[in-house]
Amino acid sequence: MGAMEAKSHRVPAADGLALNLLEWSADGTPMLLIHGFSNEAHIWDDFVETVTPFYRVMALDLRGHGDSDWHPEAAYDYDDHVRDLESILDHLEMDRVVLVAHSLGGRASMLFGGRHPERIAGLVIVDSAPELDLRGTARISMDTAQNQDPSFGSVAEYERMLVHAYPAATPAAIRRMAKHGLREGEGGRWILKMDPAMRAAMKPEGEEQIAQVAEHHERYREEMWQSLGRISSPTLVVRGAASDIVSAEVADRMVDDVLPQGQLAVVGQAGHSVMTDNPEGFARAVGAFVLGE
């Protein structure tokens, strides 16, 4: 099937920012799709066909990503993304929503769900967890540090970088990420839509800054575990079988020991970016959960 067309809206978020929201369908229970670090809303294009007949399906560009505003002082903490979710759902007058959220979006959604469990009709956490595997976080940090230049000579040049960063992704997903992740700049260069300040934050320098980052992550780790225990709605944890971000042990703990109504789906032939590595397997796993199959 060809890609479905989405309507684009500017919606008010926290701190006076406006974020880009894609909307594929207007009827049914609201479902909001939230991408991870360095992605944007079109990362879900393959999946939306599964759910648009049954849900009001939307996808958000997080602040600093895609066609959403950048924060002038680089406020891109988890709390900032949670505040954006609060503002957007209030603006759209959505009392309850199904969240499908990957990686960074998944961690923000855990916090949102823990603080507002009454607003969660269902939750799908895609290869995200309160505790992340150091193998994967080190890989992402190294890739980000090695690619600090936000400009490219062509879209094809960016595609080649994406192939390295997403070795299991389908060619169609790579082309789509390149198409929607760049804007045309001056002198024939192509510029990343993502705020460079987010990439710079992935490379802390000096012992004091490294210690502050470690303390920061520890605080959120504890709150995320506590948040999962407060989410009473049905929750699906999706893990890529080859993920280097979420370990099997952590995924099992989330489902077996913490989430009141947790389920686990392991998608084969997929790493961290489950929905681009195995779109069909991802759609089957999540579709079975959100459609009650």
Beta strands, then each sheet from edge to edge (+ up, - down):
strand 1: 7-12
strand 2: 18-23
strand 3: 29-34
strand 4: 55-60
strand 5: 97-102
strand 6: 120-126
strand 7: 151-152
strand 8: 182-184
strand 9: 190-192
strand 10: 235-240
strand 11: 262-267
sheet 1: 1+ 2- 4+ 3+ 5+ 6+ 10+ 11+
sheet 2: 7+ 9- 8+
end
